[in-house]
């Protein structure tokens, strides 16, 4: 894994950088082989505390979590726990759904599924399949305050729901692998799912 660690209102010391890399590298134990991925870590200090945001885009999976705590080292521990829960939840769901040889489940090591089912997922907000850029600034009401760009990965609605649930988001934008249209799956207030398609 290649680490891109940056700080806002904070100097990323060698000790802090080493701690982040040591903790995040623990995620490698869930995979058959060490994933080739860029790990984007943003450390922030603001009035309400310390914030850490970790994004790990991979070909078949996007891991993203955010955590806030008074202590930066505690925030790092918490965000890694959140990422571990995302991986375990996703692996459990994927093992139920996918049986083909090139499925996502073959990225992961075999584990006791019962133990995985006990995990409670706590995902961060997702922007979609691969965060490319994010901008935010203070502006007046009724104006766009955040822009996110990402590549739409072809998939079916069931896989999109898996990704959305794993990331803890309320909706997920994807490219329909059957017809190539841009679709959106979303979680309804009754707990079920909806699909938005163009006419």
C-alpha positions as CSV (number, residue, x, y, z in Angstrom):
1,X,0.0,0.0,0.0
2,X,1.2,3.5,-0.9
3,X,0.5,6.1,1.8
4,X,-0.5,9.7,1.0
5,X,-0.8,11.4,4.4
6,X,-1.5,15.1,4.7
7,X,-2.4,17.4,7.5
8,X,-4.6,20.5,7.7
9,X,-3.7,22.9,10.6
10,X,-1.4,20.1,11.7
11,X,2.2,19.1,11.1
12,X,2.4,15.4,10.2
13,X,5.4,14.3,12.4
14,X,7.4,11.2,11.6
15,X,5.9,9.6,14.7
16,X,2.3,10.4,13.6
17,X,3.0,9.2,10.0
18,X,4.5,5.9,11.4
19,X,1.5,5.3,13.6
20,X,-0.9,5.8,10.8
21,X,1.0,3.4,8.5
22,X,1.4,0.8,11.2
23,X,-2.4,0.8,12.1
24,X,-3.7,1.0,8.5
25,X,-1.4,-1.8,7.4
26,X,-3.2,-4.1,9.8
27,X,-6.0,-4.2,7.2
28,X,-3.7,-6.2,4.9
29,X,-4.3,-9.3,7.0
30,X,-7.9,-9.5,5.6
31,X,-6.6,-10.0,2.0
32,X,-5.0,-13.1,0.3
33,X,-2.3,-10.9,-1.1
34,X,-1.3,-7.4,0.0
35,X,-3.6,-5.1,-2.1
36,X,-1.9,-2.6,-4.5
37,X,-3.7,0.5,-3.5
38,X,-3.1,4.2,-2.6
39,X,-4.1,5.0,1.0
40,X,-5.3,8.7,1.2
41,X,-5.2,10.0,4.8
42,X,-6.3,13.5,5.8
43,X,-5.6,14.6,9.3
44,X,-7.3,17.8,10.6
45,X,-7.3,19.8,13.7
46,X,-10.3,22.1,14.3
47,X,-12.2,23.7,17.2
48,X,-14.2,20.6,18.0
49,X,-11.3,18.2,18.0
50,X,-9.1,16.0,15.8
51,X,-10.4,14.5,12.6
52,X,-9.0,11.7,10.4
53,X,-10.4,10.6,7.1
54,X,-9.1,7.5,5.3
55,X,-9.9,6.6,1.7
56,X,-8.6,3.4,0.0
57,X,-9.9,2.9,-3.5
58,X,-9.3,-0.6,-5.0
59,X,-10.5,-2.1,-8.2
60,X,-13.5,-3.9,-6.7
61,X,-13.9,-2.1,-3.4
62,X,-13.8,1.4,-1.9
63,X,-13.0,1.7,1.7
64,X,-13.7,5.1,3.3
65,X,-14.1,6.1,7.0
66,X,-14.0,9.2,9.0
67,X,-13.6,9.6,12.8
68,X,-13.3,12.5,15.2
69,X,-11.8,12.4,18.7
70,X,-10.0,14.8,21.2
71,X,-6.9,12.7,20.8
72,X,-5.5,12.1,17.3
73,X,-4.0,8.7,18.1
74,X,-7.4,7.6,19.5
75,X,-9.1,8.9,16.3
76,X,-6.6,6.8,14.2
77,X,-7.4,3.6,16.2
78,X,-11.2,4.2,15.8
79,X,-11.1,4.9,12.1
80,X,-9.1,1.6,11.5
81,X,-11.7,-0.3,13.6
82,X,-14.4,1.2,11.4
83,X,-12.5,0.1,8.2
84,X,-12.2,-3.4,9.6
85,X,-15.9,-3.6,10.2
86,X,-16.5,-2.4,6.7
87,X,-14.3,-5.2,5.2
88,X,-15.9,-7.9,7.4
89,X,-19.4,-6.8,6.6
90,X,-18.6,-6.6,2.9
91,X,-16.9,-10.0,2.9
92,X,-19.9,-11.6,4.6
93,X,-22.4,-10.2,2.1
94,X,-20.2,-10.9,-0.9
95,X,-19.7,-14.5,0.1
96,X,-23.4,-14.9,0.1
97,X,-23.9,-13.4,-3.3
98,X,-20.9,-14.1,-5.4
99,X,-19.7,-17.6,-6.4
100,X,-17.8,-16.9,-9.6
101,X,-14.0,-17.2,-9.7
102,X,-13.4,-13.5,-10.3
103,X,-15.7,-12.3,-7.6
104,X,-14.6,-9.8,-4.9
105,X,-14.7,-12.6,-2.2
106,X,-11.5,-14.0,-3.6
107,X,-9.6,-10.9,-2.5
108,X,-10.2,-12.0,1.1
109,X,-8.7,-14.6,3.3
110,X,-11.1,-17.4,4.5
111,X,-12.5,-16.7,7.9
112,X,-15.2,-17.9,10.3
113,X,-18.4,-16.5,8.8
114,X,-20.3,-16.7,12.1
115,X,-17.7,-14.4,13.7
116,X,-18.1,-12.0,10.8
117,X,-21.9,-11.9,11.2
118,X,-21.5,-10.6,14.7
119,X,-19.7,-7.5,13.4
120,X,-21.8,-4.3,13.3
121,X,-20.9,-2.1,10.3
122,X,-20.2,1.6,10.9
123,X,-19.3,3.1,7.5
124,X,-18.3,6.6,6.5
125,X,-20.0,8.6,3.8
126,X,-19.2,7.5,0.3
127,X,-18.9,9.6,-2.8
128,X,-19.2,6.6,-5.1
129,X,-16.6,4.2,-6.6
130,X,-13.3,6.2,-6.5
131,X,-12.8,9.6,-5.0
132,X,-10.8,11.7,-7.4
133,X,-11.2,15.2,-6.0
134,X,-13.0,17.0,-3.3
135,X,-13.4,20.7,-2.8
136,X,-15.2,22.6,0.0
137,X,-15.4,26.2,1.0
138,X,-17.6,28.6,2.8
139,X,-20.2,30.2,0.5
140,X,-23.7,31.6,0.7
141,X,-26.8,29.5,1.0
142,X,-28.2,27.9,-2.2
143,X,-24.8,27.5,-3.7
144,X,-22.8,24.3,-4.2
145,X,-20.3,23.9,-1.4
146,X,-18.8,20.6,-2.3
147,X,-17.9,18.9,-5.6
148,X,-17.0,15.3,-5.9
149,X,-15.8,13.5,-9.0
150,X,-15.6,9.8,-9.5
151,X,-15.5,7.0,-12.1
152,X,-18.7,5.0,-12.5
153,X,-18.0,1.3,-12.2
154,X,-20.2,-1.0,-14.3
155,X,-22.2,-3.3,-11.9
156,X,-25.7,-4.6,-11.3
157,X,-28.2,-3.1,-8.7
158,X,-27.5,-5.8,-6.2
159,X,-23.7,-5.1,-6.2
160,X,-24.4,-1.4,-5.9
161,X,-26.6,-2.0,-2.8
162,X,-23.7,-4.1,-1.3
163,X,-21.3,-1.2,-1.9
164,X,-23.7,1.4,-0.5
165,X,-24.4,-0.7,2.6
166,X,-20.7,-1.4,3.2
167,X,-20.0,2.3,3.0
168,X,-22.9,3.3,5.2
169,X,-24.3,5.8,2.7
170,X,-27.9,6.5,1.9
171,X,-27.5,6.3,-1.9
172,X,-25.0,5.0,-4.5
173,X,-24.4,6.1,-8.1
174,X,-23.3,3.5,-10.6
175,X,-23.2,2.5,-14.3
176,X,-25.7,-0.3,-15.1
177,X,-23.7,-3.2,-16.4
178,X,-26.6,-4.4,-18.5
179,X,-27.6,-1.2,-20.5
180,X,-24.8,1.2,-19.6
181,X,-27.2,3.8,-18.1
182,X,-26.3,5.8,-15.0
183,X,-28.5,4.5,-12.2
184,X,-28.9,5.4,-8.5
185,X,-29.8,3.0,-5.7
186,X,-31.0,4.4,-2.4
187,X,-32.3,3.4,1.0
188,X,-36.0,4.2,1.6
189,X,-37.4,5.4,4.9
190,X,-39.0,1.9,5.4
191,X,-35.6,0.3,5.2
192,X,-36.0,-1.2,1.8
193,X,-34.2,-0.1,-1.4
194,X,-35.1,2.0,-4.4
195,X,-33.6,2.3,-7.9
196,X,-33.6,5.4,-10.1
197,X,-33.3,4.9,-13.8
198,X,-33.4,7.4,-16.7
199,X,-36.5,7.2,-19.0
